[in-house]
Amino acid sequence: MAAMVIDLPRSPHAQPAATAEEAFDRRLDGLLGLGGLSVSAKLDELERFARLMQTQGAGVEPTRMLFDMAYAKHLLQWARVSPCAPLQQLAEQLHAQYQRAGHWLGLH
């Protein structure tokens, strides 16, 4: 089934469409994560992580891993010692991304 696209009429008061570069506010650069930290992981990566965790019998809430750092750290630590090699590799990659973003600060 082909996707259906509905072209909505523009408001007569709308500004002309800006290019992506013009629309990006430079003041927001680097403020995409919580507390002004950079983004640790993308949702599609976390969804892949959740699917791999599911093969090991563990349920994961991928979106929660974006804002609950203790939850994310616990799951990634568990996955890093799992017997599933693809899960271990992805967990190492995600752990490094969280580490670079500074999300482990203050967690033991």
All heavy atoms as an XYZ file, in Angstrom:
838
protein
N       0.846     -1.175      0.000
C       0.000      0.000      0.000
C       0.891      1.237      0.000
O       1.773      1.390      0.829
C      -0.903     -0.031      1.218
C      -1.802      1.142      1.329
S      -2.878      0.912      2.763
C      -4.039      2.159      2.444
N       0.670      2.122     -0.917
C       1.469      3.340     -1.025
C       1.097      4.319      0.082
O      -0.054      4.391      0.501
C       1.239      3.991     -2.383
N       2.117      5.040      0.548
C       1.866      6.042      1.588
C       1.045      7.183      1.018
O       1.222      7.578     -0.126
C       3.183      6.570      2.116
N       0.143      7.688      1.821
C      -0.703      8.781      1.374
C      -0.201     10.075      2.000
O       0.010     10.151      3.212
C      -2.149      8.535      1.809
C      -3.087      9.573      1.276
S      -4.746      8.929      1.214
C      -5.526      9.665      2.561
N       0.040     11.053      1.178
C       0.533     12.341      1.647
C      -0.539     13.386      1.377
O      -1.031     13.507      0.251
C       1.843     12.742      0.931
C       2.297     14.109      1.380
C       2.898     11.693      1.168
N      -0.888     14.115      2.418
C      -1.882     15.176      2.269
C      -1.152     16.502      2.358
O      -0.506     16.810      3.356
C      -2.955     15.081      3.371
C      -3.671     13.735      3.283
C      -3.939     16.244      3.267
C      -4.612     13.458      4.425
N      -1.216     17.267      1.306
C      -0.560     18.567      1.268
C      -1.514     19.607      1.857
O      -2.512     19.962      1.254
C      -0.195     18.921     -0.172
C       0.728     20.122     -0.255
O       1.337     20.463      0.782
O       0.839     20.702     -1.344
N      -1.189     20.056      3.075
C      -2.051     21.029      3.739
C      -1.766     22.431      3.208
O      -0.618     22.773      2.901
C      -1.797     20.989      5.244
C      -2.131     19.658      5.918
C      -1.706     19.696      7.378
C      -3.604     19.358      5.801
N      -2.796     23.246      3.099
C      -2.582     24.611      2.608
C      -1.782     25.425      3.624
O      -1.887     25.228      4.827
C      -3.996     25.167      2.448
C      -4.857     24.304      3.303
C      -4.186     22.971      3.398
N      -0.939     26.304      3.125
C      -0.143     27.169      3.991
C      -0.967     28.370      4.416
O      -1.839     28.830      3.699
C       1.099     27.651      3.246
C       2.093     26.544      2.970
C       3.291     27.060      2.199
N       3.850     28.286      2.735
C       4.886     28.354      3.580
N       5.457     27.248      3.969
N       5.335     29.507      4.007
N      -0.655     28.865      5.563
C      -1.306     30.068      6.055
C      -0.888     31.252      5.187
O       0.263     31.343      4.774
C      -0.880     30.319      7.506
O      -1.206     31.631      7.892
N      -1.795     32.171      4.906
C      -1.410     33.334      4.101
C      -0.391     34.217      4.822
O       0.279     35.023      4.209
C      -2.723     34.079      3.865
C      -3.674     33.544      4.861
C      -3.192     32.189      5.269
N      -0.252     34.038      6.144
C       0.679     34.847      6.925
C       2.019     34.161      7.143
O       2.904     34.729      7.770
C       0.067     35.188      8.283
C      -1.277     35.824      8.173
N      -1.457     37.092      7.664
C      -2.517     35.348      8.457
C      -2.753     37.387      7.657
N      -3.416     36.345      8.130
N       2.155     32.922      6.643
C       3.380     32.151      6.876
C       4.547     32.740      6.089
O       4.378     33.244      4.982
C       3.162     30.704      6.480
N       5.709     32.651      6.685
C       6.936     33.074      6.020
C       7.325     32.018      4.987
O       6.965     30.860      5.120
C       8.064     33.226      7.049
C       7.802     34.265      8.108
C       7.811     35.677      7.536
O       8.519     35.963      6.595
N       6.998     36.543      8.100
N       8.081     32.408      3.975
C       8.543     31.401      3.015
C       9.372     30.333      3.739
O      10.036     30.630      4.734
C       9.406     32.181      2.035
C       9.202     33.619      2.346
C       8.541     33.740      3.669
N       9.327     29.126      3.234
C      10.073     28.030      3.859
C      11.563     28.336      3.835
O      12.115     28.726      2.810
C       9.791     26.729      3.119
N      12.200     28.184      4.978
C      13.637     28.423      5.092
C      14.382     27.122      4.840
O      13.847     26.042      5.032
C      13.961     28.946      6.488
N      15.622     27.246      4.420
C      16.438     26.049      4.279
C      16.734     25.527      5.677
O      16.593     26.247      6.664
C      17.760     26.356      3.555
O      18.531     27.242      4.372
C      17.518     26.976      2.185
N      17.160     24.284      5.748
C      17.442     23.682      7.062
C      18.508     24.477      7.804
O      18.432     24.670      9.011
C      17.885     22.240      6.881
N      19.503     24.968      7.071
C      20.572     25.735      7.707
C      20.052     27.060      8.252
O      20.417     27.487      9.341
C      21.702     25.976      6.712
C      22.936     26.566      7.351
C      24.104     26.616      6.402
O      24.460     25.571      5.849
O      24.643     27.715      6.228
N      19.166     27.723      7.518
C      18.601     28.985      7.982
C      17.663     28.776      9.167
O      17.572     29.619     10.046
C      17.828     29.662      6.848
C      18.705     30.160      5.717
C      17.868     30.595      4.521
O      16.661     30.286      4.473
O      18.430     31.250      3.631
N      16.969     27.632      9.192
C      16.000     27.369     10.251
C      16.665     26.939     11.558
O      16.074     27.046     12.614
C      15.022     26.290      9.799
N      17.907     26.461     11.490
C      18.592     25.989     12.695
C      19.087     27.173     13.508
O      19.771     28.045     13.019
C      19.768     25.085     12.316
C      20.505     24.552     13.512
C      19.932     23.586     14.312
C      21.756     25.025     13.845
C      20.595     23.090     15.418
C      22.432     24.543     14.944
C      21.850     23.572     15.732
N      18.712     27.198     14.761
C      19.128     28.263     15.671
C      20.451     27.857     16.306
O      20.520     26.918     17.088
C      18.052     28.470     16.742
C      18.311     29.679     17.620
O      19.467     30.153     17.667
O      17.365     30.139     18.264
N      21.529     28.550     15.985
C      22.869     28.220     16.479
C      22.954     28.250     18.006
O      23.797     27.601     18.590
C      23.909     29.174     15.896
C      24.075     29.037     14.422
C      25.059     27.943     14.108
N      25.125     27.749     12.682
C      25.126     26.573     12.090
N      25.081     25.486     12.809
N      25.172     26.474     10.793
N      22.084     29.002     18.652
C      22.104     29.051     20.116
C      21.754     27.709     20.724
O      22.081     27.436     21.872
C      21.145     30.124     20.624
C      21.567     31.533     20.230
C      20.513     32.523     20.586
N      19.312     32.229     19.797
C      18.164     32.854     19.915
N      18.021     33.807     20.802
N      17.135     32.547     19.162
N      21.079     26.839     19.957
C      20.684     25.532     20.459
C      21.742     24.470     20.226
O      21.633     23.363     20.740
C      19.375     25.095     19.800
C      18.189     26.022     20.020
C      16.977     25.516     19.265
C      17.891     26.166     21.495
N      22.772     24.790     19.462
C      23.818     23.819     19.161
C      24.456     23.323     20.454
O      24.906     24.101     21.277
C      24.874     24.449     18.260
C      25.798     23.422     17.648
O      25.423     22.240     17.598
O      26.898     23.809     17.219
N      24.494     22.014     20.654
C      25.079     21.429     21.852
C      24.127     21.334     23.030
O      24.493     20.815     24.071
N      22.899     21.795     22.878
C      21.945     21.749     23.985
C      20.839     20.737     23.736
O      19.736     20.879     24.232
C      21.329     23.135     24.202
C      22.297     24.216     24.620
C      21.579     25.548     24.702
C      22.926     23.881     25.960
N      21.137     19.709     22.975
C      20.097     18.744     22.625
C      19.818     17.734     23.717
O      18.757     17.154     23.770
C      20.490     18.011     21.338
C      20.611     18.903     20.117
C      21.134     18.103     18.942
C      19.290     19.541     19.780
N      20.748     17.502     24.622
C      20.548     16.517     25.670
C      20.031     17.167     26.938
O      19.834     18.372     27.020
N      19.840     16.366     27.951
C      19.370     16.874     29.228
C      20.446     17.707     29.892
O      21.625     17.398     29.818
C      18.989     15.714     30.143
C      17.806     14.885     29.676
C      17.615     13.695     30.591
C      16.550     15.722     29.644
N      20.077     18.766     30.530
C      21.020     19.582     31.272
C      22.075     20.238     30.409
O      23.149     20.565     30.887
N      21.796     20.406     29.119
C      22.761     21.046     28.244
C      23.848     20.115     27.761
O      24.770     20.540     27.106
N      23.749     18.818     28.069
C      24.741     17.868     27.608
C      24.376     17.389     26.215
O      23.229     17.455     25.801
C      24.817     16.682     28.569
C      25.225     17.024     29.996
C      25.089     15.799     30.884
C      26.642     17.538     30.028
N      25.356     16.896     25.502
C      25.080     16.416     24.155
C      24.287     15.111     24.218
O      24.227     14.444     25.242
C      26.381     16.211     23.395
O      27.164     15.236     24.035
N      23.690     14.764     23.106
C      22.855     13.575     23.038
C      23.724     12.333     23.178
O      24.746     12.211     22.530
C      22.073     13.540     21.707
C      21.300     12.255     21.554
C      21.156     14.733     21.611
N      23.307     11.415     24.037
C      24.090     10.215     24.278
C      23.814      9.136     23.238
O      24.722      8.455     22.795
C      23.790      9.682     25.668
O      22.398      9.509     25.817
N      22.586      8.951     22.869
C      22.225      7.891     21.928
C      20.976      8.293     21.171
O      20.177      9.078     21.645
C      21.983      6.590     22.681
N      20.830      7.725     19.996
C      19.633      7.969     19.197
C      18.594      6.910     19.530
O      18.933      5.789     19.899
C      19.980      7.913     17.714
C      20.920      9.006     17.280
C      21.240      8.873     15.820
C      22.233      9.948     15.411
N      22.745      9.723     14.066
N      17.344      7.284     19.380
C      16.255      6.378     19.734
C      16.310      5.091     18.915
O      16.061      4.016     19.451
C      14.895      7.066     19.575
C      13.692      6.273     20.068
C      13.857      5.855     21.529
C      12.421      7.076     19.897
N      16.683      5.163     17.637
C      16.729      3.934     16.844
C      17.803      2.981     17.362
O      17.621      1.765     17.345
C      16.910      4.235     15.359
C      18.203      4.935     15.020
O      18.766      5.638     15.887
O      18.664      4.793     13.866
N      18.919      3.516     17.873
C      19.942      2.666     18.483
C      19.402      2.006     19.752
O      19.658      0.823     20.006
C      21.182      3.476     18.843
C      21.943      4.029     17.658
C      23.056      4.961     18.084
O      22.846      5.782     19.003
O      24.137      4.856     17.492
N      18.674      2.778     20.534
C      18.115      2.239     21.775
C      17.020      1.215     21.507
O      16.866      0.250     22.256
C      17.599      3.377     22.656
C      18.688      4.330     23.154
C      18.071      5.500     23.894
C      19.699      3.605     24.014
N      16.271      1.405     20.433
C      15.254      0.423     20.063
C      15.910     -0.879     19.617
O      15.434     -1.968     19.946
C      14.340      0.982     18.976
C      13.401      2.049     19.508
C      12.628      2.778     18.431
O      13.026      2.710     17.231
O      11.629      3.426     18.780
N      17.012     -0.771     18.888
C      17.768     -1.970     18.503
C      18.301     -2.668     19.758
O      18.254     -3.887     19.873
C      18.912     -1.598     17.566
C      19.715     -2.777     17.116
C      20.708     -2.401     16.010
N      21.591     -3.514     15.787
C      22.886     -3.520     16.083
N      23.465     -2.439     16.556
N      23.619     -4.587     15.868
N      18.822     -1.884     20.700
C      19.303     -2.427     21.968
C      18.172     -3.164     22.688
O      18.367     -4.274     23.191
C      19.853     -1.291     22.829
C      20.277     -1.705     24.205
C      21.472     -2.375     24.412
C      19.484     -1.432     25.309
C      21.863     -2.773     25.681
C      19.863     -1.818     26.582
C      21.059     -2.497     26.772
N      16.985     -2.573     22.713
C      15.840     -3.197     23.377
C      15.472     -4.517     22.722
O      15.147     -5.499     23.416
C      14.641     -2.246     23.368
N      15.524     -4.571     21.392
C      15.215     -5.831     20.690
C      16.235     -6.912     21.038
O      15.880     -8.068     21.269
C      15.145     -5.602     19.178
C      13.887     -4.867     18.732
C      13.721     -4.884     17.222
N      14.818     -4.259     16.497
C      14.921     -2.949     16.251
N      13.978     -2.126     16.680
N      15.933     -2.461     15.574
N      17.516     -6.538     21.078
C      18.550     -7.507     21.441
C      18.392     -7.952     22.892
O      18.589     -9.125     23.211
C      19.945     -6.918     21.208
C      20.387     -6.829     19.749
C      21.662     -6.002     19.623
C      20.590     -8.217     19.169
N      18.057     -7.026     23.769
C      17.834     -7.384     25.177
C      16.652     -8.342     25.296
O      16.660     -9.246     26.121
C      17.594     -6.135     26.020
C      18.831     -5.311     26.276
S      19.964     -6.054     27.460
C      19.137     -5.654     29.000
N      15.643     -8.146     24.473
C      14.469     -9.008     24.490
C      14.850    -10.447     24.139
O      14.289    -11.392     24.699
C      13.422     -8.474     23.519
C      12.037     -8.989     23.748
C      11.023     -8.230     22.919
O      11.316     -7.780     21.801
N       9.830     -8.077     23.448
N      15.830    -10.633     23.254
C      16.285    -11.989     22.921
C      16.932    -12.667     24.119
O      17.035    -13.884     24.152
C      17.290    -11.990     21.745
O      18.506    -11.369     22.155
C      16.715    -11.317     20.513
N      17.353    -11.871     25.089
C      17.975    -12.405     26.296
C      16.982    -12.473     27.463
O      17.362    -12.732     28.602
C      19.182    -11.548     26.697
C      20.248    -11.443     25.630
C      20.773    -12.809     25.211
O      21.270    -13.565     26.042
N      20.648    -13.123     23.930
N      15.709    -12.185     27.178
C      14.660    -12.296     28.185
C      14.494    -11.075     29.065
O      13.852    -11.147     30.107
N      15.057     -9.951     28.666
C      14.961     -8.719     29.462
C      14.178     -7.661     28.693
O      14.455     -7.403     27.523
C      16.347     -8.191     29.802
N      13.205     -7.057     29.357
C      12.435     -5.977     28.747
C      13.123     -4.638     28.983
O      13.707     -4.406     30.038
N      13.079     -3.785     27.984
C      13.732     -2.473     28.056
C      12.774     -1.415     27.529
O      12.083     -1.637     26.538
C      15.029     -2.461     27.207
C      15.622     -1.066     27.123
C      16.042     -3.433     27.770
N      12.752     -0.269     28.191
C      11.999      0.887     27.711
C      13.006      1.846     27.073
O      13.674      2.605     27.774
C      11.291      1.576     28.866
C      10.263      0.710     29.575
C       9.695      1.404     30.793
O       9.349      2.605     30.706
O       9.618      0.747     31.841
N      13.133      1.822     25.736
C      14.165      2.619     25.077
C      14.069      4.123     25.357
O      15.091      4.769     25.584
C      13.977      2.336     23.593
C      13.076      1.176     23.492
C      12.363      1.037     24.786
N      12.865      4.667     25.376
C      12.751      6.110     25.598
C      13.162      6.485     27.021
O      13.701      7.570     27.237
C      11.322      6.616     25.328
O      10.392      5.835     26.077
C      10.985      6.519     23.852
N      12.943      5.591     27.969
C      13.359      5.868     29.350
C      14.873      5.998     29.445
O      15.395      6.746     30.270
C      12.848      4.758     30.264
C      13.185      4.976     31.721
C      12.581      3.912     32.598
N      13.070      4.031     33.962
C      12.873      3.140     34.906
N      12.157      2.057     34.653
N      13.367      3.311     36.100
N      15.576      5.287     28.572
C      17.041      5.340     28.580
C      17.566      6.710     28.144
O      18.735      7.013     28.343
C      17.620      4.244     27.694
C      17.407      2.850     28.264
S      18.159      1.567     27.251
C      19.898      1.846     27.588
N      16.713      7.529     27.569
C      17.118      8.875     27.159
C      17.154      9.858     28.325
O      17.865     10.854     28.271
C      16.168      9.409     26.081
C      16.234      8.711     24.731
C      15.094      9.192     23.842
C      17.577      8.946     24.070
N      16.371      9.594     29.384
C      16.315     10.567     30.479
C      16.601      9.982     31.861
O      16.864     10.728     32.790
C      14.951     11.288     30.501
C      13.776     10.386     30.694
C      13.355     10.034     31.957
C      13.087      9.876     29.602
C      12.267      9.191     32.139
C      12.005      9.031     29.771
C      11.588      8.693     31.049
N      16.573      8.663     32.007
C      16.852      8.023     33.294
C      18.230      7.372     33.202
O      18.370      6.227     32.781
C      15.763      6.998     33.603
C      15.888      6.379     34.990
O      16.973      6.479     35.604
O      14.903      5.782     35.450
N      19.242      8.116     33.618
C      20.617      7.666     33.440
C      20.948      6.449     34.308
O      21.710      5.585     33.890
C      21.602      8.799     33.714
C      21.489      9.959     32.729
S      21.592      9.460     31.002
C      19.893      9.662     30.473
N      20.384      6.357     35.501
C      20.640      5.188     36.352
C      20.069      3.927     35.693
O      20.710      2.865     35.695
C      20.036      5.399     37.735
N      18.883      4.049     35.129
C      18.247      2.933     34.422
C      19.097      2.510     33.225
O      19.379      1.325     33.027
C      16.845      3.368     33.982
C      16.068      2.380     33.152
C      15.471      1.271     33.739
C      15.901      2.571     31.787
C      14.733      0.368     32.982
C      15.166      1.683     31.022
C      14.584      0.587     31.619
O      13.851     -0.308     30.869
N      19.530      3.484     32.427
C      20.342      3.192     31.251
C      21.659      2.525     31.645
O      22.074      1.539     31.031
C      20.612      4.475     30.471
N      22.312      3.057     32.666
C      23.597      2.502     33.085
C      23.434      1.061     33.565
O      24.232      0.187     33.215
C      24.219      3.363     34.182
C      25.612      2.922     34.548
C      26.275      3.884     35.496
C      27.715      3.453     35.723
N      28.430      4.364     36.590
N      22.401      0.792     34.349
C      22.153     -0.560     34.848
C      21.959     -1.540     33.690
O      22.561     -2.630     33.676
C      20.923     -0.561     35.766
C      20.471     -1.924     36.151
N      21.137     -2.696     37.079
C      19.429     -2.673     35.714
C      20.518     -3.865     37.199
N      19.474     -3.863     36.388
N      21.130     -1.177     32.713
C      20.868     -2.072     31.586
C      22.112     -2.282     30.732
O      22.379     -3.403     30.280
C      19.729     -1.523     30.731
C      18.352     -1.593     31.376
C      17.335     -0.835     30.544
C      17.920     -3.037     31.583
N      22.862     -1.221     30.510
C      24.072     -1.353     29.697
C      25.116     -2.213     30.401
O      25.811     -3.003     29.761
C      24.632      0.021     29.341
C      23.770      0.825     28.363
C      24.302      2.240     28.207
C      23.695      0.126     27.007
N      25.229     -2.090     31.709
C      26.160     -2.940     32.455
C      25.741     -4.402     32.351
O      26.582     -5.280     32.164
C      26.229     -2.504     33.920
C      26.980     -1.215     34.120
C      26.922     -0.714     35.553
O      26.004     -1.044     36.301
N      27.892      0.096     35.914
N      24.450     -4.666     32.472
C      23.939     -6.031     32.350
C      24.241     -6.578     30.957
O      24.690     -7.714     30.811
C      22.437     -6.039     32.634
C      21.840     -7.404     32.700
C      21.694     -8.167     33.817
C      21.302     -8.170     31.614
N      21.095     -9.355     33.483
C      20.855     -9.396     32.148
C      21.167     -7.938     30.252
C      20.271    -10.373     31.352
C      20.591     -8.916     29.455
C      20.145    -10.112     30.012
N      24.001     -5.770     29.927
C      24.188     -6.209     28.547
C      25.659     -6.439     28.211
O      25.984     -7.314     27.402
C      23.593     -5.168     27.595
N      26.550     -5.673     28.826
C      27.977     -5.817     28.534
C      28.535     -7.164     28.975
O      29.570     -7.589     28.479
C      28.756     -4.678     29.190
C      28.466     -3.328     28.522
C      28.964     -2.173     29.317
N      30.411     -2.030     29.187
C      31.130     -1.207     29.938
N      30.538     -0.469     30.861
N      32.416     -1.116     29.767
N      27.874     -7.851     29.900
C      28.338     -9.167     30.355
C      27.417    -10.294     29.888
O      27.557    -11.425     30.346
C      28.505     -9.205     31.897
C      29.576     -8.239     32.343
C      27.187     -8.925     32.597
N      26.499     -9.988     28.987
C      25.582    -11.014     28.482
C      26.335    -11.953     27.531
O      27.379    -11.597     26.992
C      24.402    -10.363     27.751
O      24.791     -9.974     26.455
N      25.790    -13.147     27.290
C      26.436    -14.084     26.366
C      26.210    -13.752     24.885
O      26.794    -14.388     24.018
C      25.792    -15.431     26.722
C      24.463    -15.068     27.299
C      24.653    -13.748     27.990
N      25.413    -12.741     24.588
C      25.085    -12.365     23.206
C      26.116    -11.342     22.696
O      26.133    -10.196     23.152
C      23.677    -11.789     23.162
S      23.156    -11.203     21.544
N      26.953    -11.766     21.756
C      28.030    -10.894     21.256
C      27.506     -9.596     20.611
O      28.044     -8.520     20.897
C      28.924    -11.652     20.286
N      26.476     -9.632     19.752
C      25.978     -8.378     19.183
C      25.462     -7.417     20.253
O      25.646     -6.201     20.157
C      24.857     -8.805     18.238
C      25.146    -10.227     17.904
C      25.808    -10.790     19.132
N      24.829     -7.974     21.290
C      24.331     -7.141     22.382
C      25.492     -6.534     23.153
O      25.465     -5.358     23.498
C      23.434     -7.965     23.314
C      22.878     -7.245     24.539
C      22.073     -6.012     24.142
C      22.039     -8.201     25.373
N      26.519     -7.320     23.415
C      27.701     -6.808     24.106
C      28.331     -5.649     23.336
O      28.674     -4.617     23.916
C      28.758     -7.905     24.266
C      28.450     -8.942     25.284
C      29.528    -10.020     25.316
O      30.466    -10.012     24.521
N      29.385    -10.954     26.238
N      28.472     -5.824     22.026
C      29.095     -4.788     21.190
C      28.271     -3.507     21.199
O      28.815     -2.407     21.332
C      29.281     -5.298     19.763
C      30.290     -6.411     19.657
C      30.260     -7.090     18.300
O      29.404     -6.813     17.453
N      31.191     -8.018     18.085
N      26.959     -3.646     21.041
C      26.097     -2.464     21.038
C      26.114     -1.793     22.408
O      26.150     -0.567     22.504
C      24.670     -2.829     20.628
C      23.683     -1.668     20.532
C      24.185     -0.581     19.578
C      22.312     -2.172     20.092
N      26.115     -2.591     23.474
C      26.155     -2.028     24.826
C      27.454     -1.251     25.050
O      27.434     -0.174     25.647
C      26.007     -3.135     25.865
N      28.576     -1.770     24.559
C      29.861     -1.069     24.677
C      29.803      0.265     23.933
O      30.246      1.295     24.433
C      31.006     -1.923     24.129
C      31.372     -3.102     24.990
C      32.041     -2.717     26.293
O      32.581     -1.605     26.418
O      31.999     -3.556     27.217
N      29.241      0.221     22.733
C      29.128      1.438     21.915
C      28.245      2.482     22.603
O      28.611      3.650     22.704
C      28.553      1.079     20.544
C      28.234      2.263     19.661
C      27.403      1.855     18.459
O      27.479      0.733     17.976
N      26.582      2.773     17.981
N      27.089      2.050     23.082
C      26.173      2.973     23.748
C      26.768      3.507     25.050
O      26.635      4.693     25.356
C      24.828      2.289     24.025
C      23.978      1.977     22.798
C      22.788      1.107     23.177
C      23.524      3.257     22.122
N      27.439      2.637     25.801
C      28.065      3.069     27.053
C      29.086      4.171     26.764
O      29.137      5.180     27.478
C      28.723      1.882     27.758
C      29.240      2.217     29.112
N      30.485      2.760     29.318
C      28.659      2.114     30.331
C      30.658      2.966     30.611
N      29.560      2.584     31.250
N      29.871      3.985     25.713
C      30.869      5.005     25.337
C      30.189      6.315     24.937
O      30.689      7.403     25.261
C      31.747      4.480     24.207
N      29.071      6.232     24.248
C      28.351      7.445     23.845
C      27.820      8.189     25.064
O      27.924      9.409     25.146
C      27.201      7.096     22.892
C      27.658      6.658     21.527
C      26.518      6.162     20.653
O      25.410      5.918     21.116
N      26.795      5.994     19.375
N      27.245      7.457     26.007
C      26.765      8.081     27.243
C      27.940      8.699     28.003
O      27.831      9.789     28.546
C      26.056      7.052     28.132
C      24.607      6.798     27.801
C      24.234      5.811     26.903
C      23.603      7.536     28.413
C      22.902      5.565     26.623
C      22.267      7.293     28.144
C      21.924      6.304     27.244
O      20.592      6.068     26.966
N      29.070      7.971     28.030
C      30.257      8.456     28.734
C      30.736      9.775     28.127
O      31.010     10.738     28.849
C      31.369      7.398     28.656
C      32.630      7.751     29.379
C      32.486      7.644     30.888
O      31.619      6.942     31.383
N      33.329      8.345     31.602
N      30.846      9.824     26.792
C      31.295     11.050     26.110
C      30.346     12.219     26.358
O      30.760     13.366     26.418
C      31.446     10.797     24.612
C      32.718     10.120     24.213
C      32.945     10.151     22.712
N      31.833      9.579     21.957
C      31.699      8.285     21.678
N      32.582      7.415     22.104
N      30.673      7.857     20.983
N      29.053     11.902     26.469
C      28.051     12.952     26.685
C      28.022     13.432     28.131
O      27.358     14.417     28.457
C      26.670     12.460     26.276
N      28.740     12.734     29.026
C      28.797     13.141     30.422
C      27.614     12.706     31.254
O      27.399     13.221     32.346
N      26.860     11.740     30.770
C      25.648     11.322     31.486
C      25.907     10.470     32.719
O      25.008     10.256     33.510
C      24.692     10.590     30.546
C      24.022     11.513     29.575
N      23.233     12.579     29.959
C      24.046     11.560     28.234
C      22.790     13.217     28.902
N      23.276     12.618     27.848
N      27.112      9.937     32.871
C      27.395      9.105     34.036
C      27.877      9.941     35.222
O      28.087      9.413     36.304
C      28.445      8.036     33.738
C      28.106      7.050     32.648
C      29.032      6.446     31.852
C      26.856      6.507     32.249
N      28.420      5.578     30.986
C      27.069      5.602     31.200
C      25.536      6.715     32.673
C      26.049      4.890     30.581
C      24.520      6.028     32.038
C      24.782      5.124     31.014
N      28.053     11.223     35.024
C      28.523     12.072     36.108
C      27.574     11.997     37.304
O      26.361     12.149     37.138
C      28.640     13.523     35.644
C      29.639     13.766     34.510
C      29.563     15.223     34.064
C      31.041     13.409     34.925
N      28.102     11.740     38.468
C      27.275     11.672     39.672
C      26.648     10.327     39.923
O      25.987     10.132     40.937
N      26.826      9.361     39.000
C      26.280      8.016     39.213
C      27.398      7.099     39.683
O      28.527      7.192     39.243
C      25.691      7.451     37.915
C      24.478      8.170     37.351
C      24.015      7.502     36.081
C      23.336      8.181     38.355
N      27.077      6.182     40.581
C      28.077      5.227     41.082
C      27.858      3.875     40.476
O      26.846      3.466     40.142
C      28.007      5.129     42.613
C      28.242      6.456     43.271
N      29.480      7.040     43.321
C      27.400      7.327     43.861
C      29.393      8.197     43.957
N      28.129      8.391     44.287
